[in-house]
């Protein structure tokens, strides 16, 4: 009875793994489906699904789906967890796939290991058009916007084979006269294994579209290339038609093309007092959210009291999923023409707020400047400041005479210099005395070495620790090099250096394979470090073969590498 009860209770948890086939060619992807079924609500899954050693594969894709249904025969709830993995084999021949593990109610369930066969790829291959199995789709959520109002577009790739996602490269955003396009992010999303039918999908890019003409506007398709083994195919996404509404009538005369929500300010950036006929720096700052990069900025108004020169434009604008936010600075050089109070004014500025559907007139902004004459500036200075100014002016404007130096030339004389001879003899004697002292010190050192007892060899563990310390590599050099590669965007060399770092750290602990090193970490560093090492290894493989690599993802990966390997090397 105990035997039957254990069999029945064990059957309520079922963990299985099914490959799509058992024989693969050298360039095919191994697809695994891991199914975990739990019957009943009294079972508690305590750990995530633990993967076997994938050192003979490259993990290039993963996804998971959770389902729950009622079993009509037993009238119990069955929870089903399906995990899909895409593996790229590294070697040919017979390859063993280990067991998948999961802990439920303090009991470990595992799958049986199985073998797959990887055969050599056929030399004569027929070129296939991979682009027929890969599709780009552009989606725009808000298709009803005002003129110069931004809308967000999302580019997705669809395919039945997840391996095709990493082959999509060279994404080109649309270009057209009646709209402006700005990229938001090229960071890839997680793969959705069942987006439409049996096709998987992944987000490749998010960008912002600013239509600058009213009416129905067709946003052109986004193009990309699919790199297969034999050729490169170009694919283009669908076009999207948006309705661009004309701005309401009754706009102020000062309105040009600013759409959003803005604020304008003007200030004096010069530290010194304003002086007649001397330049000062006046900055006009436009901050807010909207079409900051395409709108016409308010200028400084002309006046007979001052002279204005063309500004230098600097911007600090970030493009996000909610719009374009930031600040734009217009740096003007202004020269006052008269002494006294001067009002430096900007042109009148108005914008359209699409959230409230109304025009907002900010009017003109005024900067009050008190300009002083040269006499007033001099009277306000102290005696020390006047002396310093006169000295600096003298050194900058007056040509001072150049001091001639006498050349050191030995002149011929008939008289013999005894002093020179005695000095040379003293130098030679000094050098000879130094030489004798050095030889004496060297002999004493040799005698000390002979009397010093031989250092004991010590135990085997101490000797091994000393050898390990001598072979220990400064991993900080690797971290600095990886930081430079990340900043330069050389991601191929970045991942090669990561592999070299991992091999170097494993060699320090005399561990040849990643599986042995993981067991070593679990024994000496703890199970937490070992689990972090396994997760980081899989994450590195996923980022390495990702079709689009983002600077944010690489920077986050580098922080994880520095954190883990620093803990291992302590």
C-alpha positions as CSV (number, residue, x, y, z in Angstrom):
1,X,0.0,0.0,0.0
2,X,2.9,2.4,0.8
3,X,4.3,1.6,-2.7
4,X,1.0,2.4,-4.4
5,X,0.4,5.6,-2.4
6,X,3.9,6.9,-3.3
7,X,3.3,6.1,-7.0
8,X,-0.1,7.9,-7.0
9,X,1.3,11.0,-5.1
10,X,4.3,11.2,-7.4
11,X,2.1,11.1,-10.5
12,X,0.4,14.4,-9.4
13,X,3.5,16.3,-10.4
14,X,4.8,15.6,-13.9
15,X,8.0,17.2,-15.3
16,X,9.0,16.3,-18.9
17,X,11.2,17.6,-21.7
18,X,10.6,17.1,-25.4
19,X,13.0,18.1,-28.2
20,X,11.5,18.8,-31.6
21,X,13.7,16.0,-33.0
22,X,16.7,13.9,-32.1
23,X,19.0,14.5,-35.1
24,X,20.1,17.9,-36.3
25,X,22.5,19.3,-38.9
26,X,25.4,21.5,-37.9
27,X,23.6,24.8,-38.6
28,X,20.2,23.9,-37.1
29,X,18.8,25.1,-33.8
30,X,17.8,22.7,-31.1
31,X,14.3,23.6,-29.7
32,X,13.3,22.1,-26.3
33,X,9.9,22.2,-24.7
34,X,9.9,21.7,-20.9
35,X,6.5,21.0,-19.4
36,X,5.7,21.1,-15.7
37,X,2.2,19.9,-14.7
38,X,1.0,20.3,-11.1
39,X,-2.3,18.7,-10.2
40,X,-3.9,20.2,-7.1
41,X,-3.5,23.4,-5.1
42,X,-1.7,21.8,-2.1
43,X,1.7,21.7,-4.0
44,X,4.0,24.6,-3.6
45,X,6.8,25.2,-6.1
46,X,9.8,26.3,-4.1
47,X,12.4,26.9,-6.8
48,X,12.5,28.0,-10.4
49,X,13.2,25.5,-13.1
50,X,17.0,24.7,-12.9
51,X,18.7,24.1,-16.2
52,X,21.4,21.5,-16.8
53,X,24.9,22.2,-18.0
54,X,24.7,24.0,-21.4
55,X,28.5,24.4,-21.9
56,X,28.2,22.5,-25.2
57,X,25.4,24.8,-26.5
58,X,24.8,28.6,-26.9
59,X,21.5,29.7,-25.4
60,X,20.0,32.0,-28.0
61,X,16.4,32.3,-27.0
62,X,13.9,31.4,-24.2
63,X,10.2,31.9,-23.4
64,X,7.6,30.6,-21.0
65,X,3.8,30.2,-21.0
66,X,1.6,29.5,-17.9
67,X,-1.8,27.8,-18.2
68,X,-4.4,26.5,-15.7
69,X,-7.4,24.3,-16.4
70,X,-9.9,22.0,-14.6
71,X,-9.5,18.3,-15.1
72,X,-13.1,17.0,-15.6
73,X,-12.3,13.4,-14.4
74,X,-10.7,14.3,-11.0
75,X,-12.4,17.7,-10.7
76,X,-9.0,19.3,-9.7
77,X,-7.1,22.3,-11.0
78,X,-4.1,21.5,-13.1
79,X,-1.4,24.2,-13.4
80,X,0.8,23.8,-16.5
81,X,4.1,25.7,-17.1
82,X,5.7,25.4,-20.5
83,X,9.2,26.7,-21.1
84,X,10.8,26.9,-24.5
85,X,14.5,27.0,-25.1
86,X,16.5,27.6,-28.4
87,X,20.0,26.1,-28.3
88,X,22.8,26.4,-30.8
89,X,25.2,23.4,-30.6
90,X,28.9,24.0,-30.4
91,X,30.2,20.6,-31.4
92,X,29.3,17.7,-33.7
93,X,28.4,14.2,-32.8
94,X,26.5,12.7,-29.9
95,X,25.7,15.3,-27.3
96,X,24.0,14.6,-23.9
97,X,21.4,16.9,-22.5
98,X,21.3,16.7,-18.7
99,X,18.3,16.8,-16.3
100,X,16.1,19.7,-15.5
101,X,15.3,20.1,-11.8
102,X,12.6,21.7,-9.7
103,X,11.7,21.5,-6.0
104,X,8.1,21.1,-4.9
105,X,7.1,20.6,-1.3
106,X,10.7,19.8,-0.3
107,X,10.9,17.2,-3.0
108,X,13.2,17.4,-6.1
109,X,11.7,16.4,-9.4
110,X,13.9,15.9,-12.4
111,X,13.8,14.8,-16.0
112,X,15.8,11.9,-17.5
113,X,18.9,12.9,-19.5
114,X,18.8,12.2,-23.2
115,X,21.1,12.2,-26.2
116,X,20.8,14.1,-29.5
117,X,22.9,13.7,-32.6
118,X,24.5,16.7,-34.4
119,X,25.6,15.8,-37.8
120,X,27.8,17.8,-40.2
121,X,26.0,20.3,-42.4
122,X,25.8,19.4,-46.1
123,X,28.4,21.1,-48.2
124,X,26.0,21.7,-51.1
125,X,23.3,23.8,-49.7
126,X,20.4,25.4,-51.5
127,X,20.1,29.1,-50.8
128,X,16.9,29.8,-49.0
129,X,15.2,33.2,-48.7
130,X,15.1,33.7,-45.0
131,X,13.2,36.9,-45.4
132,X,10.0,35.0,-46.4
133,X,9.8,33.7,-42.8
134,X,10.6,37.1,-41.2
135,X,8.1,40.0,-41.1
136,X,8.3,43.5,-39.8
137,X,5.2,45.2,-38.4
138,X,5.0,48.9,-37.4
139,X,2.3,49.8,-34.9
140,X,1.2,53.4,-34.0
141,X,-1.2,53.5,-31.0
142,X,-2.4,57.2,-31.4
143,X,-3.3,57.7,-35.0
144,X,-5.3,60.9,-34.5
145,X,-2.9,63.8,-33.5
146,X,-2.5,67.5,-34.1
147,X,0.0,69.0,-36.4
148,X,3.5,69.0,-34.7
149,X,2.2,66.7,-31.9
150,X,4.3,63.6,-31.3
151,X,3.1,60.0,-31.5
152,X,4.9,56.8,-30.6
153,X,5.6,54.0,-33.1
154,X,6.7,50.5,-32.2
155,X,8.5,48.2,-34.6
156,X,8.1,44.4,-34.1
157,X,9.6,41.4,-35.9
158,X,7.6,38.2,-36.4
159,X,8.9,34.7,-37.3
160,X,8.1,31.0,-36.7
161,X,11.8,30.5,-35.9
162,X,13.2,32.5,-33.0
163,X,16.7,32.1,-34.4
164,X,15.8,34.5,-37.2
165,X,15.5,37.4,-34.7
166,X,19.2,37.7,-34.2
167,X,19.7,37.9,-38.0
168,X,17.7,41.1,-38.4
169,X,20.2,44.1,-38.6
170,X,20.6,47.5,-40.1
171,X,17.3,49.1,-39.1
172,X,16.5,52.3,-41.0
173,X,13.8,54.5,-39.7
174,X,11.4,56.2,-42.2
175,X,12.3,59.6,-43.8
176,X,9.8,61.9,-45.4
177,X,9.4,65.7,-45.9
178,X,6.1,66.0,-44.1
179,X,7.2,64.3,-40.8
180,X,10.2,64.2,-38.5
181,X,11.4,61.0,-36.9
182,X,13.5,60.6,-33.7
183,X,14.6,57.3,-32.2
184,X,13.5,56.6,-28.6
185,X,15.1,53.1,-28.0
186,X,16.7,50.3,-30.0
187,X,16.7,48.0,-26.9
188,X,15.2,44.6,-27.7
189,X,12.4,43.2,-25.6
190,X,11.8,39.7,-24.4
191,X,10.6,37.2,-27.0
192,X,6.9,36.6,-27.0
193,X,6.6,32.9,-28.1
194,X,3.0,33.0,-29.1
195,X,2.0,36.5,-30.2
196,X,0.0,35.7,-33.4
197,X,-0.8,32.1,-34.0
198,X,2.3,30.0,-34.0
199,X,4.6,32.9,-34.7
200,X,6.9,34.5,-32.1
201,X,7.6,38.3,-31.9
202,X,10.1,40.7,-30.5
203,X,10.2,44.5,-30.2
204,X,13.2,45.9,-32.2
205,X,12.8,49.7,-32.0
206,X,10.6,52.5,-30.6
207,X,10.6,55.9,-32.3
208,X,8.7,59.2,-32.2
209,X,7.0,60.7,-35.2
210,X,6.3,64.4,-35.5
211,X,3.9,65.2,-38.5
212,X,4.3,68.8,-39.7
213,X,1.5,68.9,-42.2
214,X,-2.3,68.5,-41.7
215,X,-4.4,65.8,-43.4
216,X,-3.9,62.1,-43.8
217,X,-0.2,61.3,-43.7
218,X,1.3,57.9,-44.6
219,X,4.3,56.9,-42.4
220,X,6.6,55.0,-44.6
221,X,7.7,51.5,-43.7
222,X,10.9,50.7,-41.7
223,X,13.5,48.7,-43.6
224,X,16.0,46.2,-42.3
225,X,18.2,43.4,-43.5
226,X,18.1,39.7,-42.7
227,X,21.5,38.1,-42.8
228,X,21.3,34.4,-43.8
229,X,24.2,32.0,-44.5
230,X,24.3,32.8,-48.2
231,X,22.9,36.2,-48.8
232,X,21.4,39.4,-47.3
233,X,17.7,40.1,-47.8
234,X,16.0,43.4,-47.3
235,X,12.6,43.5,-45.6
236,X,10.2,46.4,-45.2
237,X,7.4,46.9,-42.7
238,X,3.9,48.0,-43.4
239,X,2.9,51.6,-43.8
240,X,0.6,53.3,-41.3
241,X,-1.8,56.1,-42.1
242,X,-2.4,58.7,-39.4
243,X,-4.9,61.5,-39.3
244,X,-3.1,64.8,-38.6
245,X,-5.6,67.4,-37.4
246,X,-5.2,71.0,-38.3
247,X,-4.6,73.3,-35.4
248,X,-7.7,75.2,-34.2
249,X,-8.3,78.7,-35.6
250,X,-7.8,81.8,-33.5
251,X,-4.1,81.4,-32.8
252,X,-2.2,84.5,-31.5
253,X,0.0,86.4,-33.8
254,X,3.1,85.3,-31.9
255,X,2.3,81.6,-32.5
256,X,4.6,79.9,-35.0
257,X,4.8,76.1,-34.6
258,X,5.3,75.3,-30.9
259,X,3.1,72.4,-29.8
260,X,3.3,71.1,-26.2
261,X,3.8,72.8,-22.9
262,X,6.7,75.3,-22.5
263,X,8.2,77.9,-20.3
264,X,10.5,80.8,-21.4
265,X,13.0,82.7,-19.2
266,X,15.9,85.1,-19.9
267,X,18.9,85.8,-17.6
268,X,22.3,87.4,-17.7
269,X,25.1,84.8,-17.6
270,X,27.9,87.4,-17.3
271,X,29.5,87.7,-13.8
272,X,30.9,91.3,-14.3
273,X,28.9,94.5,-14.3
274,X,27.5,95.5,-17.6
275,X,29.5,98.3,-19.3
276,X,28.8,100.4,-22.3
277,X,30.3,99.0,-25.6
278,X,31.4,95.8,-23.9
279,X,29.7,92.5,-24.5
280,X,27.6,90.6,-22.0
281,X,26.1,87.0,-22.3
282,X,22.3,86.8,-22.3
283,X,20.7,83.4,-22.3
284,X,17.1,82.6,-23.4
285,X,16.0,79.3,-21.9
286,X,13.1,77.3,-23.3
287,X,12.0,74.3,-21.2
288,X,9.1,71.9,-21.3
289,X,7.7,69.1,-23.3
290,X,6.8,69.0,-27.0
291,X,8.4,69.5,-30.3
292,X,11.6,71.1,-28.8
293,X,13.9,70.1,-31.6
294,X,11.7,71.3,-34.5
295,X,9.9,74.4,-33.2
296,X,11.0,77.9,-33.9
297,X,12.6,79.5,-30.9
298,X,11.8,83.0,-29.6
299,X,14.5,85.5,-30.3
300,X,15.8,88.7,-28.6
301,X,13.9,91.7,-29.9
302,X,16.0,94.4,-31.6
303,X,16.4,97.7,-29.8
304,X,18.4,101.0,-30.3
305,X,19.7,100.6,-26.7
306,X,21.8,97.5,-27.5
307,X,23.2,95.4,-30.3
308,X,22.4,91.7,-30.6
309,X,24.5,89.0,-32.5
310,X,23.4,85.6,-33.7
311,X,23.0,83.1,-30.8
312,X,24.7,79.8,-30.1
313,X,22.1,77.0,-29.6
314,X,22.7,74.3,-27.0
315,X,20.2,71.6,-26.0
316,X,19.6,69.1,-23.2
317,X,16.7,67.2,-24.6
318,X,15.7,63.5,-23.9
319,X,13.4,61.6,-26.1
320,X,11.2,59.2,-24.2
321,X,8.0,57.1,-24.6
322,X,5.9,60.0,-23.3
323,X,7.4,62.8,-25.5
324,X,10.4,65.0,-25.9
325,X,11.4,66.7,-22.7
326,X,14.3,69.0,-21.7
327,X,15.8,72.5,-22.1
328,X,17.1,74.5,-25.0
329,X,19.5,77.4,-24.4
330,X,20.1,80.3,-26.9
331,X,23.3,82.1,-25.9
332,X,23.3,85.7,-27.2
333,X,26.1,88.3,-27.2
334,X,24.6,91.7,-26.4
335,X,26.5,95.0,-26.4
336,X,24.9,97.9,-24.6
337,X,25.0,101.2,-26.4
338,X,24.1,103.6,-23.6
339,X,24.5,103.9,-19.8
340,X,21.6,103.4,-17.4
341,X,18.7,101.0,-17.2
342,X,18.2,98.8,-20.3
343,X,15.3,96.4,-20.9
344,X,16.4,93.4,-23.0
345,X,13.2,91.8,-24.3
346,X,12.4,88.6,-26.1
347,X,9.9,88.3,-28.9
348,X,6.4,87.4,-27.9
349,X,5.9,83.6,-27.7
350,X,2.8,81.4,-27.8
351,X,2.2,77.7,-28.1
352,X,-0.6,75.2,-28.5
353,X,-1.4,72.8,-25.6
354,X,-2.9,69.6,-27.1
355,X,-4.0,68.3,-23.7
356,X,-6.2,71.3,-23.1
357,X,-6.8,72.0,-26.8
358,X,-6.0,75.7,-26.3
359,X,-3.4,78.4,-27.2
360,X,-1.3,79.8,-24.4
361,X,0.4,83.2,-25.0
362,X,3.4,83.8,-22.7
363,X,4.0,87.2,-24.1
364,X,7.5,88.7,-24.0
365,X,10.1,88.2,-21.3
366,X,12.2,91.1,-20.0
367,X,15.7,91.2,-18.5
368,X,16.5,94.5,-16.7
369,X,20.2,95.4,-17.0
370,X,21.9,98.4,-15.5
371,X,24.8,99.5,-17.8
372,X,27.6,101.6,-16.5
373,X,29.9,104.0,-18.3
374,X,33.7,103.4,-18.3
375,X,34.1,106.3,-15.8
376,X,31.6,104.9,-13.4
377,X,33.3,101.5,-13.5
378,X,36.7,103.1,-12.8
379,X,35.3,105.2,-9.9
380,X,33.8,102.2,-8.3
381,X,37.1,100.3,-8.3
382,X,39.6,100.4,-5.4
383,X,43.2,101.6,-5.8
384,X,44.5,98.0,-5.7
385,X,42.1,97.0,-8.5
386,X,43.2,100.0,-10.6
387,X,46.9,99.2,-10.2
388,X,46.3,95.5,-11.2
389,X,44.3,96.6,-14.2
390,X,46.9,99.1,-15.3
391,X,49.7,96.5,-14.9
392,X,47.8,93.8,-16.9
393,X,47.1,96.3,-19.6
394,X,50.7,97.4,-19.8
395,X,52.0,93.8,-20.0
396,X,49.4,92.9,-22.7
397,X,49.9,96.0,-24.9
398,X,53.4,97.4,-24.5
399,X,56.3,95.7,-26.2
400,X,58.9,95.2,-23.4
401,X,62.6,94.8,-24.4
402,X,64.0,91.3,-24.6
403,X,66.9,90.6,-22.1
404,X,70.0,89.3,-23.9
405,X,71.8,86.4,-22.2
406,X,75.6,85.9,-22.6
407,X,76.5,82.7,-24.3
408,X,78.7,80.4,-22.4
409,X,81.7,80.1,-24.7
410,X,85.2,79.0,-23.6
411,X,87.8,81.5,-24.6
412,X,91.3,80.6,-25.4
413,X,93.9,81.8,-22.8
414,X,97.6,81.3,-22.5
415,X,97.4,80.9,-18.7
416,X,97.1,77.4,-17.3
417,X,94.2,77.0,-14.8
418,X,95.4,75.0,-11.8
419,X,92.0,75.2,-10.1
420,X,90.4,73.2,-12.9
421,X,93.0,70.5,-12.7
422,X,92.6,70.2,-8.9
423,X,88.8,70.0,-9.2
424,X,89.0,67.2,-11.7
425,X,91.4,65.2,-9.5
426,X,89.1,65.6,-6.5
427,X,86.1,64.3,-8.6
428,X,88.1,61.2,-9.6
429,X,89.2,60.5,-6.0
430,X,85.6,60.8,-4.9
431,X,84.4,58.3,-7.5
432,X,87.1,55.9,-6.5
433,X,86.1,56.1,-2.8
434,X,82.5,55.5,-3.6
435,X,83.5,52.4,-5.6
436,X,85.5,51.0,-2.6
437,X,82.5,51.6,-0.3
438,X,80.2,49.8,-2.7
439,X,82.5,46.7,-2.9
440,X,82.8,46.6,0.9
441,X,78.9,46.7,1.3
442,X,78.6,43.9,-1.3
443,X,80.9,41.6,0.6
444,X,79.1,42.2,3.9
445,X,75.8,41.4,2.2
446,X,77.1,38.1,0.8
447,X,78.2,37.1,4.4
448,X,74.8,37.9,5.8
449,X,73.2,35.7,3.1
450,X,75.4,32.8,4.0
451,X,74.5,33.1,7.7
452,X,70.7,33.4,7.2
453,X,69.0,30.0,7.8
454,X,67.1,28.4,5.0
455,X,63.4,29.2,5.1
456,X,61.2,26.1,5.8
457,X,59.1,24.9,2.9
458,X,55.9,24.8,4.9
459,X,52.9,22.6,4.4
460,X,51.4,21.6,1.1
461,X,48.3,23.8,1.7
462,X,50.5,26.9,2.4
463,X,52.6,26.2,-0.7
464,X,49.5,25.8,-2.9
465,X,48.1,29.1,-1.4
466,X,51.4,30.9,-2.2
467,X,51.4,29.6,-5.8
468,X,47.8,30.6,-6.2
469,X,48.5,34.1,-5.0
470,X,51.4,34.4,-7.3
471,X,49.3,33.3,-10.3
472,X,46.4,35.5,-9.3
473,X,45.5,38.0,-12.0
474,X,44.4,41.5,-11.3
475,X,40.8,41.4,-12.7
476,X,40.5,45.2,-12.3
477,X,42.5,45.4,-15.6
478,X,39.9,43.3,-17.3
479,X,37.1,45.6,-15.8
480,X,38.8,48.7,-17.1
481,X,39.3,47.2,-20.6
482,X,35.7,46.1,-20.7
483,X,34.5,49.6,-19.8
484,X,36.5,51.0,-22.7
485,X,35.1,48.5,-25.1
486,X,31.6,49.3,-23.9
487,X,32.1,53.0,-24.4
488,X,33.5,52.4,-27.9
489,X,30.7,50.1,-28.9
490,X,33.1,47.2,-29.8
491,X,30.7,44.5,-28.5
492,X,32.4,41.6,-30.3
493,X,35.7,42.2,-28.6
494,X,33.7,42.9,-25.4
495,X,32.3,39.3,-25.3
496,X,35.7,37.8,-26.3
497,X,37.3,39.6,-23.3
498,X,34.5,38.3,-21.0
499,X,35.3,34.8,-22.1
500,X,39.0,35.3,-21.5
501,X,38.2,36.8,-18.0
502,X,36.1,33.7,-17.2
503,X,38.8,31.3,-18.3
504,X,41.5,33.2,-16.4
505,X,39.4,33.1,-13.1
506,X,38.7,29.4,-13.6
507,X,42.4,28.7,-14.2
508,X,43.3,30.4,-10.9
509,X,41.2,27.8,-9.1
510,X,42.4,24.9,-11.4
511,X,38.9,24.4,-12.9
512,X,38.9,23.6,-16.6
513,X,35.1,23.6,-17.3
514,X,32.3,25.8,-16.2
515,X,30.4,22.9,-14.6
516,X,33.4,22.0,-12.4
517,X,33.9,25.7,-11.5
518,X,30.2,25.9,-10.5
519,X,30.6,22.9,-8.2
520,X,33.7,24.5,-6.8
521,X,31.9,27.7,-6.1
522,X,29.0,25.9,-4.4
523,X,31.5,24.1,-2.1
524,X,33.7,27.0,-1.2
525,X,31.7,30.2,-1.9
526,X,28.2,29.0,-1.2
527,X,25.1,28.1,-3.3
528,X,24.2,31.8,-3.8
529,X,27.4,32.6,-5.7
530,X,27.2,29.4,-7.7
531,X,23.6,30.2,-8.8
532,X,24.5,33.8,-9.7
533,X,27.4,32.4,-11.8
534,X,25.1,30.1,-13.7
535,X,22.5,32.9,-14.3
536,X,25.2,35.3,-15.4
537,X,26.7,32.7,-17.8
538,X,23.3,32.3,-19.5
539,X,22.7,36.0,-19.6
540,X,26.1,36.6,-21.3
541,X,25.2,34.0,-24.0
542,X,21.8,35.7,-24.6
543,X,23.3,39.2,-24.9
544,X,26.1,37.8,-27.1
545,X,23.8,36.5,-29.8
546,X,21.1,39.2,-29.5
547,X,20.3,40.8,-32.8
548,X,20.3,44.3,-31.5
549,X,22.6,45.3,-28.6
550,X,21.8,48.4,-26.5
551,X,24.3,50.4,-24.6
552,X,22.0,50.2,-21.5
553,X,21.9,46.4,-21.6
554,X,25.6,46.1,-22.0
555,X,26.2,48.6,-19.2
556,X,23.9,46.6,-16.9
557,X,25.6,43.3,-17.9
558,X,29.1,44.8,-17.1
559,X,27.9,45.9,-13.6
560,X,26.7,42.3,-13.0
561,X,30.1,40.9,-14.2
562,X,32.1,43.3,-12.0
563,X,30.0,42.5,-9.0
564,X,30.1,38.7,-9.3
565,X,33.8,38.2,-10.3
566,X,34.8,40.7,-7.5
567,X,33.0,38.4,-5.0
568,X,34.7,35.3,-6.5
569,X,38.2,36.8,-6.3
570,X,37.9,37.9,-2.7
